[in-house]
Amino acid sequence: MSQHRVRKTANVPLVVDLDGTLIHSDLLWESILLFIKSYFFQAWRLPFWLLLGKAGFKEKMASSVELDPEALPYDRVLLADLARQQAQGRLIVLATGAQRRFADLIAAHLGLFGHVLATEGGVNLTSHHKARQLTAVYGARGFDYIGNASVDIAVWNASNDAFSVTRKPFRLASGWRTRSAGTPRGGWAVPLLKAMRPRQWLKNLLVFVPMLAGHALNLDTLVQSLVAFAAFSLCASSAYLLNDALDAPDDRRHPVKCLRPIAAGSLPLSVAMLASPLLALAALLLCALFDPLLLLVVAIYFASTLAYSMLLKRLLMVDIVTLAMLYTLRILGGGAATHIEPSFWLLAFSFFIFLSLALLKRYSELFNLERQGKQKTRGRSYSTSDKIPIGIMGINSGFIALLVFMLYFNSQNILVLYARPYLLLGIVPLLVFWLGRLWTLSFRGEVNEDPVLYVSKDRTSLAIIAACLALAVGASL
């Protein structure tokens, strides 16, 4: 415990709660998401299991999924303090509303607890139920208790000394306040915004491509494109929340992804799973009010992201092709909002250039995995032996996109849209340099796992993009 060390009262056990206290998460939500991820087409059973009551629902979930106690976001500060006190001879007790099977798994994994009390036999071990059971076992005020929420007030009132992992203390019936323990929990507003990944909204700038490519630079098309940008951003954030919630157990083993708010436990799973459908609904309502065609494209995009999160991301190469198509759907969304039909050349170029970037993303992941001495990705169908073919396909895809661009230069569209089309030829060597440099750096391990964000921070890439835009503007004047 960070600010106040738990009082080492002789013969007084130290009782600690699990959900939200010992772990930065809730085992019920963890098990629900494990069930959805493993048995998506049986998710219809969940509402019926709720009719069994909370304890019965917990029992059903515990018997349906395999929880990995290593893949939980533990409060390391609290764990270290509990271990010190156990080593000094104090009895450490786990008393939790989680189901008995899960509680025993975690207790066996940590090896800290001399006694475990948990939900079983239809009794949900929380609040007054927990207070009565602890009093029956250890006597009136015969234990100290560490909790995290108002539901623990009944237990604190029955305890000898009261501790909470919250930033603000709880006032108890005796007039005393709880003292701080472990890592103080913060609010969820900032972690929610971070989990929505607003930096990833850069990808949604693709909705402006039809407006720019069609030279329709006016206020109406700008507003229409902005609506599409907002809809795709809301939809993308919804997908990121769902994806991160489903991937949390795998992300916690990743050296970088473990810092994501859901994986780290700073954003509660319940908040993420409420925010995700609300954001998607807001995006669809915005499109419905604006344009039915945009609604259709965004609905397809949202359905594709759901399929990706639930299934497609675990299928070899299907995940990469899906990512490339999701990029192209953004361009189609911009076209739907502005009613500017993207040309075949634009769609072909965008698919292959984004296929190259999706392959680069996978290549970077495999490169880092190999550098860590591991062989297989968690939650994916790749191993480090796939690195070479992934790289070959990625380089080839990038230069196929360049070939499409050069063929476009020889099409009739070019004469209609550009006064000086020959200036577009200057874009070709710039793109060759950019793609060659990006892939060479990735082979050195210098490109992070999201090439789009890497490009947004790379000065050389930004300078090349600016030069290409300048040539395109000059060709159109």
C-alpha positions in Angstrom: 0.0 0.0 0.0 1.4 3.2 -1.2 0.5 6.1 1.2 -0.5 4.2 4.4 0.9 0.7 5.2 -1.8 -1.7 6.4 -1.7 -1.9 10.2 -0.1 -5.2 11.2 -2.5 -6.0 14.1 -1.7 -9.3 15.8 -4.0 -12.2 14.8 -6.1 -9.9 12.5 -6.3 -11.3 9.0 -6.1 -8.9 6.1 -9.0 -9.5 3.7 -8.8 -8.2 0.1 -11.4 -7.9 -2.6 -10.7 -9.1 -6.1 -12.7 -7.2 -8.8 -11.5 -3.6 -9.1 -9.2 -4.0 -6.1 -6.6 -6.8 -6.6 -7.2 -6.5 -10.4 -7.9 -3.5 -12.5 -10.9 -5.2 -14.0 -14.1 -7.1 -13.4 -14.0 -10.9 -13.8 -17.7 -11.0 -14.8 -17.0 -8.8 -17.8 -13.8 -10.6 -18.5 -15.7 -13.9 -18.7 -18.5 -12.4 -20.8 -16.1 -11.1 -23.4 -14.2 -14.4 -23.4 -17.5 -16.2 -24.1 -18.4 -13.8 -26.9 -14.9 -14.2 -28.4 -15.0 -18.0 -28.2 -18.7 -18.7 -28.8 -20.0 -15.7 -30.8 -22.9 -17.6 -32.3 -24.1 -18.7 -28.9 -24.2 -15.2 -27.4 -28.0 -15.4 -27.6 -27.9 -17.6 -24.5 -26.6 -14.8 -22.3 -29.9 -13.0 -21.7 -31.5 -16.3 -20.7 -28.7 -17.0 -18.2 -29.4 -13.6 -16.6 -32.8 -15.1 -15.5 -30.8 -17.3 -13.1 -29.8 -14.3 -11.0 -26.4 -12.8 -10.7 -24.9 -15.7 -8.8 -26.4 -18.2 -11.2 -25.2 -16.1 -14.2 -21.6 -16.1 -12.8 -21.7 -19.8 -12.3 -22.8 -20.3 -16.0 -20.0 -18.0 -17.2 -17.4 -19.7 -15.1 -18.3 -23.1 -16.4 -18.3 -22.0 -20.0 -14.9 -20.2 -20.4 -11.3 -20.9 -19.5 -9.9 -17.9 -17.6 -6.1 -17.4 -17.7 -5.1 -15.9 -14.4 -1.8 -14.8 -15.9 -3.6 -12.5 -18.3 -5.2 -10.2 -15.7 -4.3 -6.6 -14.9 -3.1 -7.0 -11.3 -2.5 -4.1 -9.0 1.3 -4.7 -8.7 1.7 -2.2 -5.8 -0.9 -4.0 -3.8 0.4 -7.4 -4.7 3.9 -6.5 -3.5 2.6 -5.2 -0.2 0.4 -8.3 0.4 3.4 -10.5 -0.4 5.5 -8.6 2.2 2.9 -9.0 4.9 2.4 -12.6 4.1 6.1 -13.2 4.4 5.9 -11.6 7.9 3.3 -14.2 8.9 0.1 -12.3 8.4 -2.9 -14.3 7.1 -4.0 -12.9 3.7 -7.6 -13.7 2.7 -9.3 -13.3 -0.7 -13.0 -12.5 -0.3 -14.7 -11.8 -3.6 -18.0 -11.7 -5.4 -16.4 -13.6 -8.3 -17.3 -17.2 -8.8 -15.5 -19.8 -6.7 -13.8 -21.5 -9.7 -12.2 -18.2 -10.9 -11.3 -17.2 -7.3 -9.5 -20.5 -6.7 -7.6 -20.2 -10.0 -6.3 -16.8 -9.2 -5.5 -17.8 -5.6 -3.5 -20.8 -6.8 -1.7 -18.6 -9.4 -0.7 -15.9 -6.8 0.1 -18.2 -3.9 -0.7 -15.4 -1.4 -4.0 -16.5 0.3 -4.4 -18.7 3.2 -8.2 -18.6 2.9 -10.6 -17.9 -0.1 -14.2 -16.9 0.2 -16.2 -16.5 -3.1 -19.6 -16.6 -4.7 -21.0 -20.2 -4.8 -24.2 -22.0 -4.0 -26.5 -19.3 -5.3 -25.2 -16.7 -2.9 -23.5 -13.6 -4.4 -20.7 -12.8 -2.0 -20.9 -9.0 -2.0 -21.9 -6.2 0.4 -23.9 -7.5 3.5 -23.5 -11.1 2.4 -19.7 -10.7 2.5 -19.8 -8.7 5.8 -21.9 -11.5 7.5 -19.7 -14.3 6.2 -16.4 -12.6 7.2 -17.8 -11.8 10.7 -19.0 -15.4 11.1 -15.5 -16.7 10.2 -13.3 -14.1 11.9 -15.5 -12.5 14.5 -16.9 -9.0 14.9 -14.2 -6.5 13.7 -11.8 -9.5 13.5 -10.4 -8.5 10.1 -9.0 -5.6 8.1 -10.5 -5.1 4.6 -9.4 -3.6 1.3 -12.1 -2.7 -1.2 -12.9 -0.3 -4.0 -16.5 0.7 -4.2 -19.6 1.8 -2.3 -20.8 -1.9 -2.3 -18.0 -2.5 0.1 -19.2 0.0 2.8 -21.1 -2.8 4.7 -17.8 -4.8 4.8 -15.8 -1.8 5.9 -18.3 -1.0 8.7 -17.8 -4.6 10.0 -14.0 -4.5 9.8 -11.3 -3.6 12.2 -9.5 -1.3 9.8 -10.7 -0.1 6.4 -8.7 0.6 3.2 -9.7 1.5 -0.4 -7.8 1.7 -3.7 -9.8 4.8 -4.7 -8.4 8.4 -4.9 -11.2 9.7 -2.6 -11.8 7.9 0.7 -15.2 6.6 1.7 -16.9 7.9 4.9 -18.1 5.1 7.2 -20.8 4.8 9.8 -18.3 5.3 12.6 -17.3 8.6 11.2 -13.9 7.3 10.1 -12.7 7.3 6.5 -11.1 4.6 4.5 -7.3 4.8 4.1 -5.6 4.5 0.8 -4.0 1.2 -0.4 -2.5 -0.1 -3.6 -2.6 2.0 -6.7 -5.2 4.8 -6.5 -7.8 4.4 -9.3 -8.4 7.4 -11.6 -11.5 8.4 -13.6 -12.4 6.7 -16.9 -13.1 9.8 -19.1 -9.5 10.3 -20.2 -8.8 6.6 -20.7 -12.0 6.4 -22.7 -10.9 9.2 -25.1 -7.5 7.5 -25.4 -9.1 4.1 -26.1 -11.2 5.8 -28.9 -7.8 6.4 -30.6 -8.5 9.9 -32.0 -5.0 9.8 -33.7 -6.3 6.9 -35.9 -9.0 9.3 -37.3 -6.2 10.4 -39.6 -7.1 7.4 -41.7 -10.6 8.8 -42.2 -9.1 11.8 -44.1 -9.5 9.4 -47.0 -13.2 10.4 -47.3 -11.9 13.7 -48.7 -10.2 12.0 -51.6 -13.2 11.8 -54.0 -13.7 15.6 -53.5 -10.1 16.3 -54.2 -9.7 13.8 -57.1 -12.9 15.1 -58.7 -11.8 18.7 -58.3 -15.1 19.5 -56.6 -13.6 22.1 -54.2 -16.6 23.9 -52.9 -18.4 24.4 -49.5 -21.2 21.8 -50.2 -18.8 19.0 -50.9 -16.6 20.1 -48.0 -19.5 19.8 -45.6 -20.6 16.5 -47.0 -17.1 15.1 -46.6 -16.9 16.4 -43.1 -20.1 14.5 -42.2 -18.6 11.4 -43.7 -15.4 12.0 -41.7 -17.4 12.3 -38.4 -19.4 9.2 -39.2 -16.4 7.1 -40.0 -14.5 8.4 -36.9 -17.3 7.5 -34.6 -17.6 4.1 -36.2 -13.9 3.5 -36.1 -13.8 4.4 -32.4 -16.6 2.0 -31.7 -14.7 -0.8 -33.4 -11.5 0.0 -31.6 -13.3 -0.2 -28.2 -14.8 -3.6 -29.1 -11.6 -4.9 -30.6 -9.5 -3.9 -27.6 -12.0 -5.4 -25.2 -11.9 -8.7 -27.0 -8.2 -8.6 -27.3 -7.4 -7.5 -23.8 -6.0 -10.9 -22.6 -3.6 -11.1 -25.6 -2.7 -7.4 -25.4 -1.6 -7.7 -21.7 1.2 -10.0 -22.9 2.4 -7.5 -25.6 5.2 -5.1 -24.7 3.3 -2.1 -26.2 -0.3 -3.0 -26.4 -0.4 -3.8 -22.6 -0.5 0.0 -22.1 -3.8 0.3 -23.9 -6.5 1.6 -21.4 -8.6 -1.6 -21.5 -5.7 -4.0 -21.3 -4.2 -1.9 -18.5 -7.5 -1.7 -16.6 -7.7 2.1 -16.5 -10.9 1.9 -18.6 -13.5 -0.5 -17.2 -14.8 -3.1 -19.6 -18.3 -2.2 -18.7 -17.7 1.4 -19.8 -16.0 0.3 -23.0 -18.9 -2.1 -23.9 -21.5 0.6 -23.3 -19.6 3.3 -25.3 -18.9 1.0 -28.3 -22.6 0.5 -29.4 -23.5 4.1 -28.5 -20.7 5.4 -30.8 -21.8 3.1 -33.6 -25.4 4.1 -33.2 -24.5 7.8 -33.3 -22.6 7.2 -36.5 -25.5 5.4 -38.2 -28.0 8.0 -37.0 -25.9 10.8 -38.4 -25.7 9.0 -41.8 -29.5 8.2 -41.8 -30.3 11.9 -41.2 -27.8 13.0 -43.9 -27.8 10.6 -46.8 -29.1 7.0 -47.3 -26.2 6.1 -49.6 -23.7 7.2 -47.0 -25.7 5.1 -44.4 -25.3 2.0 -46.6 -21.5 2.4 -47.0 -21.0 3.1 -43.2 -23.2 0.2 -42.3 -21.1 -2.1 -44.5 -17.9 -0.6 -43.0 -19.3 -1.2 -39.4 -20.4 -4.8 -40.3 -16.9 -5.4 -41.7 -15.2 -4.1 -38.6 -17.4 -6.3 -36.4 -16.6 -9.4 -38.6 -12.9 -8.4 -38.4 -13.0 -8.2 -34.6 -14.9 -11.4 -34.1 -13.4 -13.7 -36.6 -11.5 -12.3 -39.7 -8.5 -11.0 -37.8 -7.7 -14.6 -36.8 -7.7 -15.9 -40.4 -4.4 -16.1 -42.4 -4.3 -13.3 -45.1 -8.1 -12.7 -44.7 -7.3 -10.1 -42.0 -4.8 -8.3 -44.3 -7.2 -8.1 -47.3 -10.0 -7.0 -44.9 -7.8 -4.1 -43.6 -7.1 -3.0 -47.2 -10.8 -3.1 -48.0 -11.6 -1.0 -44.9 -9.3 1.7 -46.2 -11.0 1.6 -49.6 -14.5 1.7 -48.0 -13.5 5.1 -46.5 -13.0 6.4 -50.1 -16.3 5.0 -51.1 -17.9 6.7 -48.1 -16.5 10.0 -49.3 -17.9 9.3 -52.7 -21.3 8.4 -51.3 -21.5 11.6 -49.2 -20.5 13.9 -52.1 -22.1 11.8 -54.9 -18.8 11.8 -56.7 -18.2 8.4 -58.2 -14.6 7.3 -57.5 -12.9 6.1 -60.7 -11.7 2.5 -61.2 -8.1 3.8 -61.2 -8.6 5.5 -57.8 -10.1 2.4 -56.2 -7.5 0.1 -57.7 -4.6 2.3 -56.6 -6.0 2.7 -53.1 -6.6 -1.1 -52.7 -3.0 -2.0 -53.6 -1.3 0.8 -51.7 -3.3 0.0 -48.6 -2.7 -3.7 -49.0 1.0 -2.9 -49.0 0.6 -0.9 -45.8 -1.5 -3.7 -44.2 1.2 -6.2 -45.1 3.8 -3.8 -43.7 1.9 -3.7 -40.4 1.9 -7.5 -40.1 5.6 -7.6 -41.2 6.5 -5.2 -38.4 4.6 -7.2 -35.8 6.4 -10.4 -36.9 9.8 -8.6 -36.9 9.3 -7.4 -33.3 8.0 -10.9 -32.3 11.2 -12.5 -33.7 13.3 -9.9 -32.0 11.6 -10.9 -28.7 12.5 -14.5 -29.3 8.9 -15.7 -29.8 7.5 -17.7 -32.7 3.8 -17.2 -33.0 1.4 -14.2 -32.6 -1.4 -14.5 -30.0 -4.8 -14.2 -31.5 -3.5 -14.3 -35.1 -2.6 -17.0 -37.6 1.0 -16.0 -38.2 4.4 -17.1 -37.1 7.8 -15.5 -37.6 8.5 -17.9 -40.5 5.8 -16.0 -42.4 7.8 -12.8 -42.3 9.6 -13.2 -45.7 6.5 -14.0 -47.8 4.6 -11.1 -46.1 7.4 -8.8 -47.0 7.6 -10.0 -50.6 3.8 -9.5 -51.0 3.9 -6.1 -49.4 6.6 -4.7 -51.7 4.9 -6.2 -54.7 1.6 -4.7 -53.7 3.1 -1.2 -53.4 4.7 -1.3 -56.8 1.4 -2.7 -58.4 -0.2 0.5 -57.0 2.5 2.5 -58.8 1.8 0.6 -62.0 -1.9 1.4 -61.7 -1.0 5.1 -61.2 1.1 5.1 -64.4 -1.7 3.4 -66.4 -4.0 6.1 -65.1 -1.6 8.7 -66.5 -2.3 7.3 -69.9 -6.2 7.3 -69.5 -8.7 9.7 -70.9 -9.6 10.9 -67.4 -6.3 12.6 -67.1 -7.0 15.0 -70.1 -10.3 16.0 -68.7 -9.2 16.8 -65.1 -5.7 18.2 -65.6 -4.4 21.1 -67.6 -0.8 20.1 -67.2 -1.0 16.3 -66.8 2.8 15.9 -67.5 3.5 17.3 -64.0 1.9 14.1 -62.5 4.8 12.1 -63.8 6.9 13.7 -61.0 4.8 11.9 -58.5 6.1 8.5 -59.8 9.7 8.8 -58.6 8.6 10.3 -55.3 6.3 7.3 -54.6 9.1 4.9 -55.6 11.4 6.6 -53.2 8.8 6.7 -50.4 7.7 3.0 -50.7 11.3 1.8 -51.1 12.4 3.8 -48.0 9.4 2.7 -45.9 9.9 -1.0 -46.6 13.7 -0.8 -46.2 13.2 0.8 -42.8 10.7 -1.9 -41.9 13.3 -4.6 -42.7 15.6 -2.8 -40.3 12.9 -2.9 -37.6 12.6 0.9 -37.6 8.9 1.2 -38.5 6.4 0.7 -35.7 3.5 -1.6 -36.0 1.1 1.0 -37.4 2.7 2.4 -40.6 0.0 5.1 -41.0 0.8 6.6 -37.7 4.5 6.2 -38.5 4.0 8.2 -41.7 2.1 10.9 -39.9 5.2 11.5 -37.7 7.9 10.9 -40.2 9.2 14.2 -41.7 10.5 12.6 -44.8 7.1 11.0 -45.5 5.3 14.2 -44.8 7.6 16.1 -47.2 7.0 13.6 -50.0 3.2 13.8 -49.5 3.4 17.6 -49.6 5.5 17.4 -52.8 2.9 15.0 -54.4 0.1 17.3 -53.5 1.9 20.3 -54.9 2.5 18.5 -58.2 -1.2 17.5 -58.4 -2.3 21.0 -57.7 0.1 22.4 -60.3 -1.1 19.9 -62.9 -4.7 20.9 -62.4 -4.1 24.7 -62.7 
